[in-house]
């Protein structure tokens, strides 16, 4: 098979895996868009409160998801080696982790207002944000268990059920929001807290639907063993946590960095924060599409390494990076073209729209670098070597982007434009560092993970 033919073949395999995951991720983000769209009709204060709450919600949730993601390289490589029992035990340990992590997350969410006030946010907005967060606490274990199950399926190249579940859940999320935020069908108008309850109900529904697909479609066939005490062996958890802790910090450092940018924007007032939240959501929406590429790259790289085809895994890595960069370049162009009308979809507040328009071009500029770094992180997960992403995120975001952003915003007087310029610089550094690492120590240089049961 010629090199060009191998590349086209790999591009086709990645695309087949990526598009259902991309749609599922985008549909997940669409649920957040619906929340913002509906809550935005309550005023800029409610929109700003969600902007303060979401970094805490998703910063903690995705840190936990990162810990659970230790099952990714284990299941992808076990699938490549046709070891179904090992895949099953990895999922079972992921579920145990999900339930265990729900307790500290629930306790942390009860302190939302105190944390926000500590970081200098308006007390009224902080209290509104806490009301939105508290009603979501019961949904934490359902969200984390769903994450473990999705990763198990995706790692085994079963990607469409999650897409269908998320699409169905979005329809219900819209209905829940319409009823609970504004008060329809005999329910009281709960406003911001209604949006939180709708989100929690949607998470419960999503897990139920996904379990139904697995059961009815026998999607666990050839990769399942009964629950036994063997699942609780520390050696298995040690391997998962050894992989998952760096992934958690990679997820966390990135999420917390962009969450911290919300706090910086929040010191400029509710309108500035609302405009920042809108553009951040635009960037997050495009990020969900390249997440599909990232997950597909994790699966292909892990499967190929597990099948002792490391050089093919290296080629798959480069195809994934190129695909991620191309998709995000397209979104960057879309942002530039739609910079005046896309923000108006979120709100009719002309002041907030004007703020958003000024920073959309910088969000467009960093899209391609966001695509590259996300695809590179997928490569590292497939390899079972997530630590370089932790180092790159720590340097790019926390040592450079955030301090520079704060200085440009407040000391140099550039406001939100200074903050977004700094975020772009951080993404360039992260993407460049990961590209360099993969070129020198990528999949071609590693062997499959040793089994631990």
Residue pairs with C-beta under 8 A, 6 or more apart in sequence:
1 9
6 312
6 315
7 315
7 319
10 300
10 312
10 315
10 316
10 319
11 319
11 323
13 300
13 316
14 293
14 296
14 297
14 300
14 316
14 319
14 320
14 323
15 296
15 323
17 154
17 157
17 159
17 295
17 296
17 299
17 300
18 292
18 293
18 295
18 296
18 323
19 292
20 159
20 160
20 162
20 163
20 292
21 154
21 159
21 162
21 163
21 291
21 292
21 295
21 296
22 288
22 289
22 290
22 291
22 292
22 293
23 163
23 166
23 167
23 292
24 150
24 159
24 162
24 163
24 165
24 166
24 167
24 292
25 288
25 289
25 291
25 292
25 295
26 285
26 288
26 289
26 292
27 163
27 166
27 167
27 169
27 170
28 166
28 288
29 281
29 284
29 285
29 287
29 288
30 170
30 285
31 169
31 170
31 173
31 199
31 202
32 54
32 281
32 284
33 281
33 285
34 170
34 173
34 174
34 177
35 50
35 177
35 195
35 198
35 199
36 47
36 50
36 277
36 278
36 281
36 346
37 345
37 346
38 177
38 178
38 181
38 182
38 195
39 46
39 47
39 50
39 181
39 191
39 192
39 195
40 46
40 47
40 346
40 347
40 349
42 181
42 191
42 192
43 349
44 270
44 271
44 274
44 347
44 349
44 351
44 352
45 124
45 125
45 128
45 270
46 128
46 191
46 192
47 274
47 277
47 346
47 347
47 352
48 125
48 266
48 270
48 273
48 274
48 277
49 125
49 128
49 129
49 132
49 192
50 129
50 132
50 192
50 195
50 277
51 262
51 265
51 266
51 273
51 274
51 276
51 277
51 280
52 116
52 121
52 125
52 126
52 129
52 262
52 263
52 266
52 273
53 112
53 129
53 130
53 132
53 133
54 259
54 262
55 255
55 256
55 258
55 259
55 260
55 262
55 263
56 109
56 112
56 115
56 116
56 129
56 133
56 259
57 109
57 133
57 136
58 255
58 259
59 252
59 255
59 256
59 259
60 105
60 108
60 109
61 105
61 140
61 143
61 144
62 251
62 252
62 255
63 248
63 249
63 251
63 252
63 255
64 98
64 101
64 105
64 144
64 248
65 144
65 147
65 248
65 251
66 244
66 247
66 248
66 249
66 250
66 251
66 252
67 97
67 101
67 241
67 244
67 245
67 247
67 248
68 94
68 97
68 98
68 101
68 144
68 147
68 148
68 151
68 244
69 151
69 243
69 244
69 247
69 248
69 251
69 381
70 94
70 239
70 240
70 241
70 242
70 243
70 244
70 245
70 247
71 90
71 91
71 93
71 94
71 148
71 151
71 152
71 155
71 240
71 244
72 151
72 155
72 243
72 247
72 298
72 302
72 381
72 382
73 243
73 298
73 302
73 381
73 382
73 383
73 384
73 449
74 86
74 87
74 90
74 239
74 240
74 243
74 384
74 449
75 86
75 87
75 90
75 91
75 151
75 152
75 155
75 156
75 302
76 155
76 298
76 299
76 301
76 302
76 303
76 306
76 382
77 302
77 303
77 305
77 306
77 384
77 448
77 449
78 84
78 86
78 87
78 90
78 306
78 451
79 87
79 155
79 156
79 157
79 223
79 302
79 303
79 306
80 302
80 303
80 304
80 305
80 306
80 307
80 448
81 306
81 307
81 448
83 451
84 222
84 223
84 224
84 225
85 223
85 225
85 453
86 451
86 453
87 152
87 155
87 156
87 223
88 220
88 223
88 224
88 225
89 225
89 230
89 231
89 236
89 453
90 152
90 236
90 240
91 148
91 149
91 152
92 227
92 231
93 231
93 236
93 237
93 240
94 148
94 151
94 152
94 240
95 145
95 148
95 149
96 231
96 232
96 237
97 144
97 148
97 237
97 240
97 244
98 141
98 144
98 145
98 147
98 148
99 141
99 144
99 145
101 144
102 140
102 141
102 144
105 140
106 137
106 140
109 133
109 134
109 136
109 137
109 140
110 134
110 137
112 126
112 129
112 130
112 133
112 134
113 123
113 126
113 127
113 129
113 130
116 125
116 126
116 129
116 130
117 123
117 126
119 263
120 263
120 266
120 267
121 263
121 266
122 266
122 270
125 266
125 270
128 192
131 192
131 193
131 196
132 192
132 193
132 195
132 196
133 196
134 196
135 193
135 196
135 197
135 200
136 196
136 197
136 199
136 200
137 200
138 200
139 199
139 200
139 201
139 203
139 204
142 203
142 204
142 206
142 207
143 203
143 207
145 207
146 203
146 206
146 207
146 210
149 207
149 210
149 211
149 214
150 162
150 210
152 223
153 159
153 161
153 162
153 214
153 219
154 162
154 295
154 299
155 298
155 299
155 302
156 223
157 299
157 303
158 219
159 296
161 210
161 213
161 214
161 217
161 219
162 210
164 213
165 206
165 209
165 210
165 213
166 206
168 209
169 202
169 205
169 206
169 209
170 202
172 201
172 202
172 205
173 198
173 199
173 202
176 197
176 198
176 201
176 202
177 194
177 195
177 198
178 184
179 185
179 187
179 194
179 198
180 187
180 190
180 194
180 195
180 197
180 198
181 189
181 190
181 191
181 192
181 194
181 195
181 198
182 189
182 194
183 189
183 190
183 194
190 197
213 219
214 220
230 236
230 453
233 453
235 452
235 453
236 452
236 453
238 452
239 449
239 452
243 384
243 386
246 386
246 387
246 389
246 390
247 381
247 386
247 389
249 390
249 393
250 377
250 386
250 389
250 390
250 393
253 390
253 393
253 394
253 397
253 398
254 393
254 397
257 393
257 397
257 398
257 401
257 402
257 426
258 280
258 423
260 402
261 276
261 280
261 402
261 405
261 419
261 423
262 273
262 276
262 277
262 280
264 402
264 405
264 406
264 409
264 419
265 272
265 273
265 276
265 277
265 409
265 416
265 419
266 272
266 273
267 410
268 409
268 415
268 416
271 349
271 351
271 352
271 355
272 355
272 415
272 416
274 347
274 349
274 352
274 355
275 343
275 352
275 353
275 354
275 355
275 356
275 358
275 359
275 416
276 355
276 356
276 359
276 416
276 419
278 343
278 346
278 347
278 352
278 356
279 343
279 356
279 359
279 360
279 363
279 420
280 363
281 346
282 335
282 342
282 343
282 360
282 363
283 363
283 366
283 367
283 370
286 328
286 331
286 335
286 367
286 370
287 370
287 374
289 327
289 328
289 331
290 324
290 327
290 328
290 370
290 371
290 374
290 375
291 374
293 320
293 323
293 324
293 327
293 371
293 374
293 375
293 378
294 320
294 324
294 374
294 375
294 377
294 378
295 378
296 320
296 378
297 316
297 317
297 320
297 321
297 324
297 375
297 378
297 379
297 382
298 378
298 379
298 381
298 382
299 382
300 313
300 316
300 320
300 382
301 313
301 316
301 317
301 320
301 378
301 379
301 382
301 383
301 443
302 381
302 382
302 383
302 384
304 310
304 312
304 313
304 316
304 443
305 313
305 382
305 383
305 443
305 446
305 447
305 448
306 448
308 448
310 443
310 444
310 445
310 446
310 447
311 444
313 382
313 383
313 443
313 444
314 442
314 443
314 444
316 443
317 379
317 382
317 438
317 442
317 443
320 375
320 378
320 379
321 372
321 375
321 376
321 379
321 435
321 438
323 375
324 371
324 372
324 374
324 375
325 368
325 371
325 372
325 375
326 371
327 371
328 367
328 368
328 370
328 371
328 372
329 367
329 368
329 371
331 364
331 367
332 364
332 365
332 367
332 368
333 364
335 342
335 360
335 361
335 363
335 364
335 367
336 360
336 361
336 364
339 357
339 360
339 361
339 364
340 357
342 360
343 352
343 353
343 356
343 357
343 360
344 353
346 352
346 356
347 353
355 416
358 416
358 417
359 416
359 417
359 420
362 417
362 420
362 421
362 423
362 424
363 420
365 424
366 423
366 424
366 427
366 428
369 424
369 427
369 428
369 430
369 431
370 427
370 431
372 431
372 434
372 435
373 392
373 427
373 430
373 431
373 434
376 389
376 431
376 434
376 435
376 437
376 438
377 386
377 389
377 434
379 438
379 442
379 443
380 386
380 388
380 389
380 434
380 438
382 443
383 442
383 443
383 446
384 446
384 449
385 446
388 433
388 434
388 437
389 434
391 433
392 429
392 430
392 433
392 434
392 437
393 430
395 429
395 430
395 433
396 426
396 427
396 428
396 429
396 430
396 433
397 426
397 430
400 422
400 425
400 426
400 429
401 422
401 423
401 425
401 426
401 427
401 429
402 422
402 426
404 422
404 425
404 426
405 418
405 419
405 420
405 421
405 422
405 423
406 419
407 418
408 414
408 418
408 419
408 421
408 422
409 415
409 416
409 418
409 419
412 418
414 421
